[in-house]
Amino acid sequence: MDNDQECIDVHFERPTESGFDSVRIKLPTYEVTVWEGNYTDEEIDFFIQVLKNSCDLFYKYAKEGGLKFTK
């Protein structure tokens, strides 16, 4: 990968009885770097499609330090 290209890792998690199912996908390559738990191939494909459809937003919010939620 080009050293000038910005990369971010996007994490997906869900709670289980014994902890969490976790997956981490690297942008812009869409490489799955962590896959722990019981996610199906179809769920991973769905996550990758979400990232492909919204990649620009993930980069925007990563540069801004994430989303800010207030009560």
A tleap script that builds the chain and sets N, CA, C and O, in Angstrom:
source leaprc.protein.ff14SB
mol = sequence {
  NMET ASP ASN ASP GLN GLU CYS ILE ASP VAL
  HIE PHE GLU ARG PRO THR GLU SER GLY PHE
  ASP SER VAL ARG ILE LYS LEU PRO THR TYR
  GLU VAL THR VAL TRP GLU GLY ASN TYR THR
  ASP GLU GLU ILE ASP PHE PHE ILE GLN VAL
  LEU LYS ASN SER CYS ASP LEU PHE TYR LYS
  TYR ALA LYS GLU GLY GLY LEU LYS PHE THR
  CLYS
}
set mol.1.N position { 0.844 -1.186 0.000 }
set mol.1.CA position { 0.000 0.000 0.000 }
set mol.1.C position { 0.882 1.240 0.000 }
set mol.1.O position { 1.931 1.263 0.645 }
set mol.2.N position { 0.468 2.242 -0.705 }
set mol.2.CA position { 1.182 3.507 -0.796 }
set mol.2.C position { 1.257 4.155 0.583 }
set mol.2.O position { 0.244 4.247 1.277 }
set mol.3.N position { 2.443 4.604 0.987 }
set mol.3.CA position { 2.615 5.204 2.309 }
set mol.3.C position { 1.840 6.495 2.472 }
set mol.3.O position { 1.568 6.906 3.600 }
set mol.4.N position { 1.473 7.154 1.365 }
set mol.4.CA position { 0.724 8.400 1.458 }
set mol.4.C position { -0.779 8.173 1.613 }
set mol.4.O position { -1.522 9.121 1.869 }
set mol.5.N position { -1.227 6.950 1.462 }
set mol.5.CA position { -2.652 6.653 1.533 }
set mol.5.C position { -3.083 6.493 2.991 }
set mol.5.O position { -2.450 5.773 3.763 }
set mol.6.N position { -4.159 7.167 3.347 }
set mol.6.CA position { -4.669 7.080 4.710 }
set mol.6.C position { -5.463 5.797 4.886 }
set mol.6.O position { -6.243 5.410 4.016 }
set mol.7.N position { -5.254 5.142 6.023 }
set mol.7.CA position { -5.960 3.902 6.340 }
set mol.7.C position { -6.687 4.062 7.670 }
set mol.7.O position { -6.197 4.730 8.581 }
set mol.8.N position { -7.842 3.450 7.768 }
set mol.8.CA position { -8.542 3.388 9.049 }
set mol.8.C position { -9.062 1.972 9.237 }
set mol.8.O position { -9.306 1.250 8.271 }
set mol.9.N position { -9.225 1.589 10.487 }
set mol.9.CA position { -9.821 0.309 10.838 }
set mol.9.C position { -11.222 0.571 11.372 }
set mol.9.O position { -11.421 1.437 12.224 }
set mol.10.N position { -12.182 -0.179 10.866 }
set mol.10.CA position { -13.568 -0.060 11.316 }
set mol.10.C position { -13.917 -1.352 12.046 }
set mol.10.O position { -13.690 -2.450 11.538 }
set mol.11.N position { -14.472 -1.201 13.247 }
set mol.11.CA position { -14.800 -2.346 14.091 }
set mol.11.C position { -16.318 -2.543 14.134 }
set mol.11.O position { -17.084 -1.583 14.224 }
set mol.12.N position { -16.720 -3.785 14.068 }
set mol.12.CA position { -18.111 -4.161 14.289 }
set mol.12.C position { -18.119 -5.155 15.441 }
set mol.12.O position { -17.323 -6.094 15.459 }
set mol.13.N position { -19.021 -4.951 16.409 }
set mol.13.CA position { -19.115 -5.845 17.561 }
set mol.13.C position { -20.563 -6.072 17.920 }
set mol.13.O position { -21.427 -5.232 17.670 }
set mol.14.N position { -20.813 -7.241 18.519 }
set mol.14.CA position { -22.114 -7.498 19.121 }
set mol.14.C position { -21.884 -8.355 20.362 }
set mol.14.O position { -21.008 -9.219 20.378 }
set mol.15.N position { -22.678 -8.108 21.395 }
set mol.15.CA position { -22.508 -8.880 22.626 }
set mol.15.C position { -23.004 -10.316 22.451 }
set mol.15.O position { -23.937 -10.588 21.694 }
set mol.16.N position { -22.355 -11.214 23.168 }
set mol.16.CA position { -22.771 -12.609 23.231 }
set mol.16.C position { -22.828 -13.009 24.702 }
set mol.16.O position { -22.474 -12.218 25.576 }
set mol.17.N position { -23.263 -14.210 24.971 }
set mol.17.CA position { -23.302 -14.683 26.356 }
set mol.17.C position { -21.913 -14.775 26.968 }
set mol.17.O position { -21.758 -14.653 28.183 }
set mol.18.N position { -20.901 -14.990 26.129 }
set mol.18.CA position { -19.542 -15.173 26.646 }
set mol.18.C position { -18.594 -14.020 26.310 }
set mol.18.O position { -17.384 -14.147 26.499 }
set mol.19.N position { -19.118 -12.909 25.820 }
set mol.19.CA position { -18.262 -11.768 25.474 }
set mol.19.C position { -18.792 -11.026 24.271 }
set mol.19.O position { -19.889 -10.469 24.308 }
set mol.20.N position { -18.005 -11.017 23.189 }
set mol.20.CA position { -18.390 -10.289 21.983 }
set mol.20.C position { -17.969 -11.063 20.741 }
set mol.20.O position { -16.957 -11.765 20.745 }
set mol.21.N position { -18.758 -10.926 19.674 }
set mol.21.CA position { -18.312 -11.254 18.330 }
set mol.21.C position { -17.710 -9.972 17.785 }
set mol.21.O position { -18.293 -8.900 17.950 }
set mol.22.N position { -16.557 -10.060 17.141 }
set mol.22.CA position { -15.859 -8.873 16.651 }
set mol.22.C position { -15.319 -9.099 15.257 }
set mol.22.O position { -14.875 -10.194 14.914 }
set mol.23.N position { -15.362 -8.048 14.462 }
set mol.23.CA position { -14.708 -8.062 13.159 }
set mol.23.C position { -14.119 -6.680 12.927 }
set mol.23.O position { -14.726 -5.668 13.277 }
set mol.24.N position { -12.936 -6.646 12.337 }
set mol.24.CA position { -12.257 -5.382 12.007 }
set mol.24.C position { -11.931 -5.422 10.525 }
set mol.24.O position { -11.386 -6.403 10.019 }
set mol.25.N position { -12.276 -4.325 9.829 }
set mol.25.CA position { -12.044 -4.230 8.395 }
set mol.25.C position { -11.243 -2.968 8.115 }
set mol.25.O position { -11.582 -1.886 8.595 }
set mol.26.N position { -10.179 -3.115 7.334 }
set mol.26.CA position { -9.282 -1.994 7.025 }
set mol.26.C position { -9.737 -1.303 5.751 }
set mol.26.O position { -10.003 -1.946 4.735 }
set mol.27.N position { -9.819 0.004 5.824 }
set mol.27.CA position { -10.089 0.827 4.645 }
set mol.27.C position { -8.782 1.456 4.192 }
set mol.27.O position { -7.987 1.852 5.045 }
set mol.28.N position { -8.523 1.567 2.924 }
set mol.28.CA position { -9.420 1.410 1.791 }
set mol.28.C position { -9.386 0.029 1.140 }
set mol.28.O position { -10.005 -0.155 0.092 }
set mol.29.N position { -8.684 -0.950 1.723 }
set mol.29.CA position { -8.530 -2.244 1.061 }
set mol.29.C position { -9.696 -3.199 1.313 }
set mol.29.O position { -9.862 -4.179 0.587 }
set mol.30.N position { -10.501 -2.920 2.337 }
set mol.30.CA position { -11.614 -3.787 2.751 }
set mol.30.C position { -11.121 -5.161 3.204 }
set mol.30.O position { -11.843 -6.154 3.116 }
set mol.31.N position { -9.888 -5.199 3.686 }
set mol.31.CA position { -9.313 -6.433 4.210 }
set mol.31.C position { -9.854 -6.695 5.613 }
set mol.31.O position { -9.827 -5.808 6.466 }
set mol.32.N position { -10.341 -7.905 5.852 }
set mol.32.CA position { -10.778 -8.299 7.188 }
set mol.32.C position { -9.527 -8.692 7.965 }
set mol.32.O position { -8.865 -9.674 7.631 }
set mol.33.N position { -9.205 -7.918 9.009 }
set mol.33.CA position { -7.976 -8.154 9.767 }
set mol.33.C position { -8.236 -8.881 11.079 }
set mol.33.O position { -7.326 -9.496 11.635 }
set mol.34.N position { -9.467 -8.818 11.581 }
set mol.34.CA position { -9.859 -9.547 12.787 }
set mol.34.C position { -11.238 -10.129 12.527 }
set mol.34.O position { -12.128 -9.440 12.030 }
set mol.35.N position { -11.412 -11.407 12.867 }
set mol.35.CA position { -12.718 -12.052 12.740 }
set mol.35.C position { -12.815 -13.045 13.887 }
set mol.35.O position { -12.313 -14.165 13.799 }
set mol.36.N position { -13.468 -12.621 14.963 }
set mol.36.CA position { -13.588 -13.448 16.158 }
set mol.36.C position { -15.062 -13.645 16.474 }
set mol.36.O position { -15.846 -12.696 16.434 }
set mol.37.N position { -15.428 -14.848 16.781 }
set mol.37.CA position { -16.816 -15.108 17.136 }
set mol.37.C position { -17.576 -15.765 16.001 }
set mol.37.O position { -17.004 -16.496 15.192 }
set mol.38.N position { -18.862 -15.500 15.951 }
set mol.38.CA position { -19.758 -16.257 15.089 }
set mol.38.C position { -20.406 -15.446 13.984 }
set mol.38.O position { -21.550 -15.721 13.623 }
set mol.39.N position { -19.718 -14.457 13.434 }
set mol.39.CA position { -20.262 -13.773 12.269 }
set mol.39.C position { -20.253 -14.727 11.078 }
set mol.39.O position { -19.317 -15.509 10.912 }
set mol.40.N position { -21.290 -14.660 10.255 }
set mol.40.CA position { -21.357 -15.484 9.049 }
set mol.40.C position { -20.674 -14.767 7.889 }
set mol.40.O position { -20.407 -13.567 7.961 }
set mol.41.N position { -20.398 -15.505 6.829 }
set mol.41.CA position { -19.848 -14.894 5.616 }
set mol.41.C position { -20.788 -13.822 5.087 }
set mol.41.O position { -20.342 -12.783 4.600 }
set mol.42.N position { -22.085 -14.074 5.182 }
set mol.42.CA position { -23.067 -13.104 4.686 }
set mol.42.C position { -23.025 -11.813 5.504 }
set mol.42.O position { -23.152 -10.722 4.947 }
set mol.43.N position { -22.848 -11.930 6.808 }
set mol.43.CA position { -22.750 -10.732 7.652 }
set mol.43.C position { -21.493 -9.942 7.314 }
set mol.43.O position { -21.534 -8.713 7.251 }
set mol.44.N position { -20.377 -10.630 7.096 }
set mol.44.CA position { -19.132 -9.951 6.727 }
set mol.44.C position { -19.315 -9.241 5.387 }
set mol.44.O position { -18.894 -8.096 5.227 }
set mol.45.N position { -19.937 -9.914 4.435 }
set mol.45.CA position { -20.210 -9.289 3.133 }
set mol.45.C position { -21.080 -8.049 3.294 }
set mol.45.O position { -20.869 -7.047 2.610 }
set mol.46.N position { -22.060 -8.112 4.199 }
set mol.46.CA position { -22.921 -6.950 4.463 }
set mol.46.C position { -22.096 -5.800 5.027 }
set mol.46.O position { -22.257 -4.662 4.588 }
set mol.47.N position { -21.216 -6.070 5.990 }
set mol.47.CA position { -20.370 -5.020 6.563 }
set mol.47.C position { -19.504 -4.373 5.488 }
set mol.47.O position { -19.366 -3.151 5.446 }
set mol.48.N position { -18.929 -5.190 4.630 }
set mol.48.CA position { -18.080 -4.649 3.565 }
set mol.48.C position { -18.909 -3.780 2.625 }
set mol.48.O position { -18.434 -2.735 2.180 }
set mol.49.N position { -20.122 -4.184 2.318 }
set mol.49.CA position { -20.984 -3.373 1.446 }
set mol.49.C position { -21.326 -2.044 2.116 }
set mol.49.O position { -21.338 -1.006 1.455 }
set mol.50.N position { -21.605 -2.064 3.418 }
set mol.50.CA position { -21.865 -0.815 4.159 }
set mol.50.C position { -20.665 0.102 4.048 }
set mol.50.O position { -20.819 1.298 3.804 }
set mol.51.N position { -19.471 -0.442 4.224 }
set mol.51.CA position { -18.260 0.373 4.137 }
set mol.51.C position { -18.063 0.937 2.736 }
set mol.51.O position { -17.704 2.103 2.578 }
set mol.52.N position { -18.296 0.121 1.732 }
set mol.52.CA position { -18.136 0.595 0.354 }
set mol.52.C position { -19.130 1.703 0.031 }
set mol.52.O position { -18.794 2.649 -0.682 }
set mol.53.N position { -20.345 1.593 0.548 }
set mol.53.CA position { -21.374 2.605 0.278 }
set mol.53.C position { -21.160 3.894 1.070 }
set mol.53.O position { -21.708 4.936 0.712 }
set mol.54.N position { -20.371 3.833 2.140 }
set mol.54.CA position { -20.227 4.991 3.037 }
set mol.54.C position { -18.786 5.327 3.352 }
set mol.54.O position { -18.517 6.002 4.345 }
set mol.55.N position { -17.863 4.880 2.541 }
set mol.55.CA position { -16.440 5.052 2.815 }
set mol.55.C position { -16.077 6.507 3.083 }
set mol.55.O position { -15.311 6.798 4.001 }
set mol.56.N position { -16.628 7.427 2.280 }
set mol.56.CA position { -16.301 8.843 2.465 }
set mol.56.C position { -16.721 9.344 3.841 }
set mol.56.O position { -16.029 10.181 4.421 }
set mol.57.N position { -17.830 8.857 4.374 }
set mol.57.CA position { -18.271 9.275 5.711 }
set mol.57.C position { -17.353 8.718 6.794 }
set mol.57.O position { -17.058 9.410 7.769 }
set mol.58.N position { -16.905 7.492 6.637 }
set mol.58.CA position { -15.991 6.920 7.623 }
set mol.58.C position { -14.696 7.719 7.688 }
set mol.58.O position { -14.184 7.977 8.777 }
set mol.59.N position { -14.161 8.114 6.534 }
set mol.59.CA position { -12.955 8.941 6.522 }
set mol.59.C position { -13.222 10.317 7.130 }
set mol.59.O position { -12.401 10.825 7.894 }
set mol.60.N position { -14.353 10.919 6.800 }
set mol.60.CA position { -14.696 12.240 7.326 }
set mol.60.C position { -14.742 12.216 8.853 }
set mol.60.O position { -14.113 13.046 9.509 }
set mol.61.N position { -15.481 11.271 9.412 }
set mol.61.CA position { -15.628 11.235 10.863 }
set mol.61.C position { -14.358 10.762 11.564 }
set mol.61.O position { -14.102 11.155 12.702 }
set mol.62.N position { -13.577 9.941 10.916 }
set mol.62.CA position { -12.294 9.540 11.522 }
set mol.62.C position { -11.380 10.754 11.637 }
set mol.62.O position { -10.693 10.911 12.647 }
set mol.63.N position { -11.359 11.618 10.617 }
set mol.63.CA position { -10.534 12.833 10.674 }
set mol.63.C position { -11.021 13.802 11.738 }
set mol.63.O position { -10.230 14.554 12.308 }
set mol.64.N position { -12.336 13.785 12.009 }
set mol.64.CA position { -12.910 14.684 13.001 }
set mol.64.C position { -12.883 14.086 14.410 }
set mol.64.O position { -13.359 14.715 15.354 }
set mol.65.N position { -12.341 12.900 14.559 }
set mol.65.CA position { -12.253 12.291 15.874 }
set mol.65.C position { -13.465 11.465 16.258 }
set mol.65.O position { -13.639 11.133 17.431 }
set mol.66.N position { -14.299 11.129 15.299 }
set mol.66.CA position { -15.467 10.303 15.573 }
set mol.66.C position { -16.736 11.127 15.702 }
set mol.66.O position { -16.722 12.352 15.576 }
set mol.67.N position { -17.815 10.435 15.954 }
set mol.67.CA position { -19.100 11.095 16.160 }
set mol.67.C position { -19.241 11.529 17.598 }
set mol.67.O position { -18.791 10.827 18.504 }
set mol.68.N position { -19.849 12.658 17.821 }
set mol.68.CA position { -20.080 13.167 19.171 }
set mol.68.C position { -21.560 13.059 19.500 }
set mol.68.O position { -22.406 13.618 18.802 }
set mol.69.N position { -21.860 12.339 20.563 }
set mol.69.CA position { -23.239 12.182 21.003 }
set mol.69.C position { -23.448 12.930 22.310 }
set mol.69.O position { -22.612 12.855 23.211 }
set mol.70.N position { -24.546 13.641 22.418 }
set mol.70.CA position { -24.864 14.344 23.657 }
set mol.70.C position { -26.249 13.911 24.118 }
set mol.70.O position { -27.085 13.485 23.321 }
set mol.71.N position { -26.469 14.027 25.406 }
set mol.71.CA position { -27.770 13.650 25.985 }
set mol.71.C position { -28.696 14.835 26.010 }
set mol.71.O position { -29.836 14.718 26.461 }
savepdb mol mol.pdb
quit
